């Protein structure tokens, strides 16, 4: 999947939030416990949503690939039918 520029920026912001939380847990930074809990919840939710998003894109890619295969098979069958029809008309013309 293609990564957009805004995703790179989002990743940088999320990494900064993770660093803040790590610094708070190790005592290098003092965060209000409610803020720390809210940030942790947000990070978990964002990670879950990203995984769900990736899963959905994967499913869409699979559906698209399946549709392409399905249409390819139908087109090949139609082509075979046209060739057969052409040959049958040609044979009738030769026999007559």
Beta strands, then each sheet from edge to edge (+ up, - down):
end
